[in-house]
Amino acid sequence: MIHNCSMINKAKKIIKTVFLDKGNKTLNVKKNDLPEIRENTVQKIENSITHVSAFSYANAGDTLLPIALHDTWNDVVPTIKWESQHIYPVVDEKIVDKINSTKGVVIGGGGLFLKDTNKNTVSGWQWPCSIEMLEKIKVPVVLYAVGYNRFRGQEEFEPYFRDNIVAFAEKAEYIGLRNYGSINAIKNYLPETLHSKLRYQPCMTTFLSQLYPELCEYDNKQDFIAVNAAFDRSHLRFGENIGDILGKTAKVLKEFSNKIPIKFYTHMQTDEAFLPFLQSYQVPYEVVKLNNVHPKEIIKAYAKPRLVVGMRGHAQMIPFGCNTPIVSIVSHNKMQWFIDDIGKPEWGADVLSPNYEDDLRKSIQSSLDSTLDEISFIKKKQKELYDTSIENARLALNKMSLI
């Protein structure tokens, strides 16, 4: 008999050992350390753009994001000189002067609309830029591939968030949001006159094979399922039934492990809190650690599996971008928003559904039965997402007088 309380205690111990929840601190990447996935052409100082992002190696998704954004925009203007600015410091005159010395500022991508990562009383979201400092920025401002990442049941943003985002919408050329769920959520904070500033801008990780085709050449997928789980804010992801939900997940994976190997992909060390559940159900697995590795290795890893069953947003978007079929474990609205946007809502199983176990089992089996069809669909959809992104980049670059 499986004792979920025992598994939960083991999971908590893993989280406590590897994770400090104070500010969700990660290993920051210095400006000059940002790795390249592809070799870019000569950069021109007169084509400088400030890029505000959460540069980090500690989370696999955050490692890829800024690089993929650069390479997307470089497909339009290859000679951009990117000036990196970490998102967490409070914006002051010095940062504003840095921004104004370039052609424009791009904020993104990532789930930046979240109140408790880099918690502050300046803006209420991850970039602590006050309205006063925002007004001093004299170059075009663009938010690109940003997500509304508020968890289900999480408390509302502070009142000053509304004032700040209204000011941003007035200032920005546009606010590019990575799913229509985020667009609809942000609309609630804006007057209708500013709704036109919101644009659909998918995450760059959803079209990685358009940017790096040579890294995604796995037409014949390897015969294994890659699995990912997430434990940040687990009380909001799972509620009181965490043991039951994770037990059901492990049970389903045990059934499929009898037919196909399982590999567990970690984006952060805390993801390993799911391992006691796999062990409890005697699921044979191999661990593949994707934090603190070169972004090329992340892409290669996600291009290989026949299927990825993921709980993190980037454990669905990165494999999708690598032409790999996905099944999303929906413990956050953003997971469902993505598969809704691509027209495949059935590619997910919601942990709060009374039919979660059956839904997960059916979704996995359906994907394994139609691998080639799903890959064909993904390739076509990726081209659409890439074309939208290039159009948005062109619009911003035109406003910055770079095209």
Buried (B, 14 or more C-beta within 10 A) or exposed (E): EEEBEEBBEBBBEBBEEEBEEEEBBBEEBEEEEBEEBEEBEEBEEEBBBBBBBBBBBBBBBBBBBBBBBBBBBBBBBBBBBBBBBBBBEBBEEEBBEBBBEBBBBBBBBBBBBBBBBBBBEBBBBBBBBBBEBBEBBEBBBBBBBBBBBBBBEBEEBBEBBBBBBBBBBBBBBBBBBBBBBBBEBBBEBBEEEBEEBBBBBBBBBBBBBBBBEEBBEBEEBEBBBBBBBBBBBBEBBBBEBBBBBBBBBBBBBBEBBEEBBBBBBBBBBBBBBBBBBBBBBEBEBEEBBBBBBEBBBBBBBBBBBBBBBBBBBBBBBBBBBBBBBBBBBBBBBBBBBBBBBBEBEEBBBBBEEEEBBEBBBBBBBBBBEEBEEBBEBBBEBBEEBBEBBBEBBBBBBEBBEBE
